[in-house]
């Protein structure tokens, strides 16, 4: 799975939680989940759980704390899927 496929998958996962549609339409690797998309911290946990289910992976607490933007999410998913 390449980065563009992961970006598309992440976009589908976060869409139900997004509060800022304009930022969502411009989603890129640099997009911050809380600051740009206005996703609250409780929903960020839901996103992480959805990612775990989608990729059949487990994301540790330390990695969860770093998963604040799309780029970090992609890197964490790639690392877990490829390990």
N, C-alpha and C positions, 0 to 999 in steps of 0.2 A: 504494500500500500504506500503510495507516494504522498507528498505533502498536500498536493491539491485535493486528493481524495480525502485525506484526513480533515482538511479545512472544510470541505463540503459536509462531511459527517458531523463535525463539531457544530457547524452552523445549524444543522437539523436538530441536534441535541439541545442547543441553547435557545432556540427560537421561542419555545413556550414561556421562557422565563424573562425574556427581554422587555425592558421598559422604554428603551429609546430606539424606536424603529429606524430613525434616520441613521444612527450609528450602526445598527444591525445591517442595513443595506450596503454599508461601506466596510463591512467586516474584513479584517486582514490579520496577519500574524501579530501585528502590533496592538490590536484591539484589546483593551483591558475590560474584563468582565464586569467589575464593579463601577469603575470610573466612567467608562464609555457606554456600556450597555445598560448601566444602572440596575444590575442584577443584585439583589440583596444577598447577604451572607448565608441565610438559610437556603435560598434557592441555589447558591453556589454548591452547597453540599449535595443537593438533589442532582445537579449537573454531574458532579463527580461520581455519584452512584449510577447515573445513567451511562456514563463513560465506562465504568467498570462492567456493567451489564453488557453493553454493546461490544466490548472487546474481550470479555471474559478474562479480566485482569483484576488485580487488587492493588489499589493505590494507598501506600502508607501515609501516615499523618504528616510526615516531613514533606513528602511530595505534594500532598494536598495543600499545604501552606504556601507552596511555590506556584501552584496552578492558578494564577491570577490573570493571566492573559492567554490569548490563543497560541502564541509561540510556545509558551511553557507547557500548555496542554498537549500540543503536538509532540514536543520533545519527550514528555513523560509517557505518552501513549506509545511512541516509537520504541522507546527504551524497554517498556514492559512487554510489548508484542514481540520484540526481537530477542528477548532473553529466554 
